[in-house]
Amino acid sequence: MKNVIVVGTQWGDEGKGKIVDWLSSEADVVVRFQGGHNAGHTLVIDRKIYKLRLLPSGTVREGKISIIGNGVVVDPWALIDEIKEMKSKGVEVDENNLILSEAANLILPYHKEIDEIREDAAGKAKIGTTRRGIGPAYEDKVGRRSIRVMDLASESNLDKRLEAALIHHNALRKGLKQKVFKKDKLKKDLLKIAPQILKFSQPVWKRLNEYKSKGKKILFEGAQGILLDVDHGTYPFVTSSNTVASTAATGSGLGSNSESYVLGITKAYTTRVGEGPFPTEQKNKIGDLLGSRGKEFGTVTSRKRRCGWFDAVLVRQTIKISGINGIALTKLDVLDELDEIKMCTSYKLNGKKLDYLPAGAEDQFKIEPIYETFPGWKESTKGVRNIENLPDKAKKYIYALEDFIEAKISSISTSPEREDTILLENPFS
């Protein structure tokens, strides 16, 4: 297999950044295929921290091609700022190593504003968005009124596209008793930054098929997690894009007939940011310990993550939905100090036992987890690079987890550092 697709099996924040960075040592091309700058990846390389939001994780490695696909919604100002930030840390980002799809849809100021307005107006019914305009931008894409990267190349076309978009947005703003959005200043601002964006613009589908024909190894980097998928996640507390592995094809233009290994990133416990159901959440000392040891704060928003025990039912479900071949287990070392560790292996709903998460939000909030308890190993696993060197009780937990989720574990991460990884199966081989 030449290609690897990396997706999160939980609600995001599983540690995809480190794993993608680690895998990119073998890849030639790294592709982002969905999401926007609402999802961040933190990389720790030689004790230097890189926080990426739009740029693929391969950006920090020399000699790799990084691609932002058509499935990504792009805030052009955020992209420019992120490129500047990387350059300030000694990472070169230019037309030789970054390609931006000409068909990618743009996030504009009115998207961010309407995101904030609606979230504030929702009160207790809020979704918990990052307020970065991701959802409204995807709405415009589906509504066929979006501004795309290619539209920046023509002033007359940009004018027409903005006119059409603002007919919708200003009607919405009036209904919410907000000032209408002025077109002329936005057009001027976009034309000013257009050269900085267009220099990266290419037909990504064409480039990817060229790389494929040359036998290049392509790594697809998903954002967020499958439980935030707009179709398969905990709706309506989800993101506005599809986060499952099959989205790599539609979000990049490389056909789904391309053989790929699907790698699911799975944290050894569970976290969630924002609102929504969370069956195994621990609002107690256990949750606080997991949060502090795991440094569970959002890369983009700095919001504190909700923490809980590992939910094998949910991960088994996302594995089936996304056709996952292997699991990269992360943050095992966070569990080192616990006397006992629990794993959810089934649910109870209205007195009945369930082996899956039902689709309805009302039922999801009522779910009661049924746990299996394991003894803690009370030894440090940080930095271990060989499975034989793990404590026996840690190995017992890992093998039980593997059994419950019905998928093999291909690697285990034991610290944020790039090399602190136990490799059991190479996805590229």
C-alpha positions in Angstrom: 0.0 0.0 0.0 1.3 3.4 -1.0 -1.2 5.6 0.9 -2.1 6.0 4.5 -5.3 7.8 5.8 -5.1 9.0 9.4 -8.4 9.7 11.2 -9.4 10.2 14.9 -11.6 7.5 16.4 -13.0 9.6 19.2 -14.1 13.3 19.5 -10.7 14.6 18.2 -7.6 15.5 20.2 -6.4 11.9 20.0 -2.8 12.9 19.2 -3.0 12.8 15.4 -0.4 15.5 15.0 2.4 13.5 16.5 1.5 10.3 14.6 1.2 12.1 11.3 4.5 13.8 11.8 6.0 10.5 12.8 4.6 8.8 9.7 5.6 11.6 7.4 9.2 10.5 7.7 8.3 7.8 5.2 5.7 9.8 3.2 6.5 12.0 0.2 3.2 14.0 0.3 1.0 15.0 3.3 -2.6 16.1 2.6 -5.3 17.8 4.7 -8.7 16.9 3.3 -11.4 18.4 5.5 -12.0 20.8 8.4 -10.6 24.2 8.9 -8.5 26.2 11.4 -10.9 25.0 14.2 -8.8 21.8 14.6 -5.2 22.1 15.7 -2.3 19.7 15.9 0.5 20.1 18.4 3.9 18.7 17.5 6.8 18.5 19.9 10.1 18.1 18.1 13.4 18.3 20.0 11.4 20.1 22.8 10.3 22.7 20.3 6.5 23.1 20.1 4.7 23.7 16.8 1.0 24.4 16.8 -0.6 23.8 13.4 -4.1 24.6 12.4 -4.4 24.7 8.6 -1.0 23.5 7.5 -0.5 19.8 7.3 1.8 18.2 9.9 4.3 17.3 7.2 5.2 21.0 6.9 7.8 20.8 9.6 9.7 18.1 7.8 12.2 19.0 5.0 11.6 17.6 1.5 7.9 16.9 1.9 5.0 18.3 -0.1 2.2 19.6 2.0 -1.3 19.9 0.4 -4.5 21.6 1.5 -7.3 19.9 -0.4 -10.6 21.1 -1.7 -12.5 19.6 1.2 -10.8 22.1 3.6 -12.4 25.5 4.3 -9.7 28.1 4.5 -9.5 31.4 6.3 -7.0 33.2 4.0 -5.8 35.6 6.7 -5.3 32.7 9.2 -3.3 30.8 6.6 -1.0 33.7 5.9 -0.5 34.2 9.7 0.3 30.5 10.2 2.9 30.5 7.4 4.5 33.6 9.0 4.5 31.8 12.4 6.2 28.7 10.9 8.8 30.9 9.2 9.6 32.6 12.5 10.4 29.2 13.9 12.8 28.4 11.1 10.3 26.3 9.0 10.4 27.3 5.3 6.9 27.4 3.7 6.8 28.4 0.0 5.4 27.4 -3.4 7.9 24.5 -3.5 6.5 22.6 -0.6 2.9 23.9 -0.1 0.0 23.4 -2.5 -3.5 24.9 -1.9 -6.5 23.6 -3.9 -7.9 26.1 -6.3 -11.3 24.7 -5.4 -11.0 25.2 -1.6 -13.8 27.3 -0.1 -12.9 30.5 1.8 -13.9 31.4 5.3 -14.7 35.2 5.3 -15.3 37.7 8.1 -19.1 37.4 7.8 -18.9 33.6 8.4 -17.1 34.2 11.7 -19.5 36.9 12.8 -22.7 34.9 12.1 -21.1 31.9 13.9 -20.7 34.0 17.0 -24.1 35.7 16.7 -25.9 32.3 16.4 -24.0 30.6 19.1 -24.6 33.5 21.6 -28.3 33.5 20.7 -28.6 29.7 21.2 -28.1 30.0 25.0 -28.3 26.6 26.6 -28.9 25.0 23.2 -25.5 26.1 21.9 -23.4 23.5 20.0 -20.0 24.6 21.4 -18.4 25.7 18.1 -15.0 27.3 18.0 -16.6 30.5 16.6 -14.2 30.5 13.6 -16.8 30.5 10.9 -16.3 26.9 9.9 -20.0 25.9 9.9 -21.3 28.9 8.0 -18.5 28.5 5.4 -19.6 24.9 4.8 -23.2 26.0 4.6 -22.3 28.4 1.8 -20.4 25.7 0.0 -23.5 23.4 0.0 -25.7 26.4 -0.8 -23.5 27.1 -3.9 -22.8 30.7 -2.9 -19.2 30.2 -1.5 -16.1 32.2 -2.5 -13.4 29.8 -3.6 -9.6 30.3 -3.9 -9.9 30.5 -7.7 -12.3 33.4 -7.4 -9.5 35.6 -6.1 -7.9 35.6 -9.6 -10.6 37.8 -11.2 -11.9 41.1 -9.7 -15.1 41.0 -11.8 -15.9 37.4 -10.8 -15.1 38.1 -7.2 -17.5 41.1 -7.2 -20.3 38.9 -8.6 -19.6 36.1 -6.1 -19.6 38.4 -3.1 -22.8 40.1 -4.3 -24.6 36.7 -4.5 -23.2 35.6 -1.1 -24.2 38.8 0.7 -27.8 38.7 -0.6 -28.1 35.6 1.7 -26.0 36.8 4.6 -27.4 40.3 4.8 -31.0 38.9 4.8 -30.0 36.6 7.7 -28.3 39.5 9.5 -31.3 41.7 9.2 -33.5 39.0 10.6 -31.1 38.8 13.6 -31.2 42.6 14.0 -27.5 43.0 12.9 -25.9 45.6 10.6 -25.6 44.5 7.0 -22.2 43.6 5.7 -20.5 46.0 3.2 -19.1 44.4 0.1 -16.6 47.0 -1.1 -14.2 46.9 1.8 -14.2 43.1 1.9 -13.5 42.9 -1.8 -10.6 45.4 -1.4 -9.1 43.4 1.5 -9.4 40.1 -0.5 -7.7 41.6 -3.6 -4.9 42.9 -1.4 -4.0 39.4 -0.1 -4.9 37.5 -3.3 -1.3 37.3 -4.6 -0.2 35.7 -1.3 -2.9 33.0 -1.6 -2.9 32.4 -5.3 0.8 31.6 -5.5 0.0 28.4 -3.7 -3.1 27.6 -5.8 -3.0 24.5 -8.0 -5.4 21.7 -9.2 -4.8 19.4 -6.3 -6.6 16.4 -7.9 -4.2 16.6 -10.9 -1.1 16.9 -8.7 -2.1 14.0 -6.5 -2.8 11.7 -9.5 0.6 12.6 -10.9 2.2 11.7 -7.6 0.3 8.5 -7.5 1.5 7.5 -11.0 5.1 8.1 -9.9 4.6 5.8 -7.0 4.9 8.5 -4.3 3.7 7.7 -0.8 0.8 9.9 0.2 -0.3 10.5 3.7 -3.9 11.9 4.3 -4.3 13.8 7.5 -7.8 14.0 9.0 -8.9 16.7 11.4 -11.1 16.2 14.5 -12.6 12.8 15.1 -15.2 10.4 13.7 -17.6 11.1 16.5 -17.8 14.7 15.2 -18.7 13.6 11.7 -21.8 15.4 10.5 -23.4 12.1 9.5 -22.0 9.5 11.9 -21.2 11.6 15.0 -23.2 12.7 18.0 -25.4 15.0 16.0 -26.2 17.9 16.4 -23.0 18.3 18.6 -20.8 17.7 15.6 -18.6 19.6 13.1 -19.8 20.7 9.7 -17.8 18.2 7.6 -17.4 14.5 7.2 -14.5 13.2 9.2 -14.5 9.6 8.2 -11.7 8.1 6.2 -13.6 7.9 2.9 -13.7 11.8 2.9 -10.0 11.7 1.9 -11.1 10.9 -1.6 -13.7 13.6 -2.0 -11.7 16.1 -0.1 -8.6 15.8 -2.2 -9.7 14.4 -5.6 -7.6 11.2 -5.4 -10.0 8.4 -6.4 -11.4 6.0 -3.8 -10.0 3.1 -5.8 -6.5 4.1 -4.6 -5.3 1.4 -2.1 -4.9 2.9 1.3 -4.2 1.7 4.9 -6.6 3.5 7.3 -5.0 4.2 10.6 -7.2 5.2 13.5 -5.7 7.4 16.3 -7.1 6.4 19.7 -6.3 7.9 23.0 -6.0 5.5 26.0 -8.8 7.4 27.7 -11.5 9.7 26.3 -11.8 13.4 26.0 -14.3 15.9 24.5 -14.3 19.6 23.9 -17.5 21.6 23.9 -21.1 20.5 24.4 -22.7 17.1 23.8 -23.1 13.6 25.2 -20.1 11.9 26.9 -21.1 8.6 28.5 -17.8 7.9 30.4 -17.1 11.5 31.5 -15.6 11.8 35.0 -16.5 15.0 36.7 -14.3 14.2 39.7 -10.7 13.7 40.7 -10.1 11.1 38.1 -11.2 13.5 35.3 -9.0 16.2 36.8 -6.0 13.9 37.0 -6.4 12.8 33.4 -6.7 16.4 32.3 -3.7 17.6 34.2 -1.4 14.7 33.3 -2.6 14.7 29.7 -2.4 18.6 29.3 -5.9 18.5 28.0 -6.4 22.0 26.6 -7.4 22.7 23.0 -4.6 23.6 20.6 -6.8 26.3 18.9 -9.1 27.5 21.6 -7.2 26.6 24.8 -10.5 25.3 26.1 -10.3 22.7 28.9 -11.2 19.3 27.6 -13.7 17.1 29.4 -12.1 13.8 30.4 -13.3 10.2 31.1 -12.5 6.5 30.9 -11.8 4.7 27.6 -15.1 3.9 25.8 -14.5 0.7 23.8 -18.1 0.7 22.5 -17.7 4.1 20.7 -14.3 3.3 19.3 -15.4 -0.1 18.0 -18.3 1.7 16.3 -16.1 4.3 14.6 -13.7 1.6 13.5 -16.5 -0.2 11.7 -17.8 3.1 10.1 -14.4 4.2 8.8 -13.0 0.8 7.7 -10.0 1.2 10.0 -7.1 -1.3 9.4 -5.1 -0.5 12.6 -5.0 1.6 15.7 -2.3 4.0 17.0 -2.8 4.1 20.7 -1.7 7.4 22.3 -1.1 8.9 25.7 -0.7 5.6 27.5 1.7 7.2 29.9 -1.1 9.5 31.2 -2.6 6.4 33.0 0.7 5.6 34.9 -0.3 6.9 38.3 -3.8 5.4 38.6 -4.6 2.6 41.1 -7.2 1.2 38.9 -8.4 1.8 35.3 -11.9 1.4 33.9 -13.0 0.6 30.4 -16.5 0.9 29.1 -17.5 -2.3 27.3 -21.2 -1.9 26.9 -24.1 0.5 27.7 -27.4 0.4 29.5 -30.4 2.4 28.2 -33.8 2.2 29.8 -32.8 -1.0 31.5 -31.6 -2.7 28.3 -28.0 -3.6 27.5 -26.6 -2.1 24.2 -23.4 -2.7 22.3 -23.6 0.5 20.2 -24.4 4.2 20.6 -27.9 5.0 19.4 -28.2 7.9 16.9 -30.7 10.0 18.9 -29.2 12.8 21.1 -31.8 12.2 23.8 -30.8 8.6 24.1 -27.1 9.4 24.0 -27.5 11.7 27.1 -29.3 8.9 29.0 -26.7 6.2 28.3 -25.2 4.5 31.3 -21.7 2.9 30.8 -21.0 -0.6 32.0 -17.3 -0.9 33.0 -14.6 -3.6 33.3 -12.0 -2.7 35.8 -8.2 -3.2 35.4 -5.5 -2.8 38.0 -3.2 0.1 37.4 0.5 -0.6 36.7 1.8 2.3 38.9 5.1 2.4 36.9 6.3 4.9 34.3 5.7 4.0 30.7 7.0 7.4 29.4 9.4 7.1 26.6 9.2 3.3 26.3 9.9 2.2 22.7 9.6 -1.6 22.9 6.4 -3.3 24.0 8.4 -5.9 26.0 9.6 -3.1 28.3 6.0 -2.1 29.3 4.7 -3.2 32.7 2.7 -6.5 32.5 -0.4 -4.8 33.8 -0.1 -2.1 31.0 0.2 -4.9 28.4 -2.9 -6.6 29.9 -4.9 -3.3 29.5 -3.7 -2.9 25.9 -4.5 -6.4 24.9 -8.0 -6.1 26.5 -8.6 -2.8 24.7 -7.5 -4.4 21.4 -10.0 -7.3 22.0 -12.9 -5.0 22.9 -12.5 -2.7 19.9 -12.0 -5.6 17.5 -9.0 -4.1 15.8 -5.3 -4.6 16.0 -3.0 -2.0 17.6 -0.2 -1.0 15.2 1.6 1.5 17.4 1.7 2.9 20.9 2.7 6.4 21.8 4.4 6.9 25.2 5.2 10.6 25.2 4.6 13.7 23.0 8.2 13.3 21.6 8.4 12.1 18.0 10.5 9.0 18.6 8.8 7.7 21.8 6.6 5.3 19.8 6.3 1.5 19.9 5.9 0.3 16.3 4.1 -3.0 15.9 3.1 -2.6 12.3 4.2 -0.1 9.6 1.1 1.2 7.8 3.3 2.0 4.7 4.7 -1.5 4.3 
